[in-house]
Amino acid sequence: MTYIDYLNAFNQWLESNALPGNAQLLYFKFLDVFNRAGWPEYVQVDTLRLMMMLDVTDKRAVYRARDKLVEAGFITCKKGKKGVPTRFYLNIRCKKCTEYGTENGTENGTENGTHIKTKTKTKERDADASPKKPLFSPPTVEEAKAYCAQYGIEAERFVDYYAAQGWKLSNGNPMKDWRAAVRNWAHRRAGAEGKEDWSVDG
């Protein structure tokens, strides 16, 4: 488990379980100590240092917070003796966290819902994105006939010409709008004073 996994599992457990504020703070402090120490098997922390972590002057407050974490299964401790600080072990998979994660569709303390949120955001971004322009679809003679008739263009001749060209313009680019090509044919023909030039593109 990573630092984030521990935090997520702990916070998820807190959503349906009570734990005193000092116990919560102590757990976060322990995570920081383990992280800075490179995640060893255990850390040794004396009572005075624990009191400073919690900003308390009564060591009994430290003991109460520690015992709550032990009771909840988040840590295990081996009491020290004079000159030897207590050893604290961070439970990799505390029983209660694992049970909570299983019941709520999580694995190893990491919520699968995170992925669902990501997908939801992706869908929202896709919805906000500008709609893509439809791909060009060549017209049939019947589809082009009514439009070509408006400009005095023979639909069959128009379709045959561009079908033979692979529906590409004279510059080699794919056609995007066949109606624009029809209009350009009409404009060019009018400008040529009746001389037909069937190579004009849209």
HELIX and SHEET records of a PDB file:
HELIX    1   1 TYR A    3  LEU A   14  1                                  12    
HELIX    2   2 GLY A   21  ARG A   36  1                                  16    
HELIX    3   3 THR A   47  LEU A   54  1                                   8    
HELIX    4   4 LYS A   59  ALA A   72  1                                  14    
HELIX    5   5 LYS A   95  GLU A  103  1                                   9    
HELIX    6   6 GLY A  113  ASP A  128  1                                  16    
HELIX    7   7 VAL A  141  ALA A  149  1                                   9    
HELIX    8   8 ALA A  155  ALA A  164  1                                  10    
HELIX    9   9 TRP A  178  GLY A  191  1                                  14    
SHEET    1   A 3 VAL A  43  VAL A  45  0                                        
SHEET    2   A 3 THR A  86  LEU A  90 -1                                        
SHEET    3   A 3 ILE A  75  LYS A  78 -1                                        
SHEET    1   B 2 THR A 106  GLU A 107  0                                        
SHEET    2   B 2 THR A 110  GLU A 111 -1                                        
END                                                                             
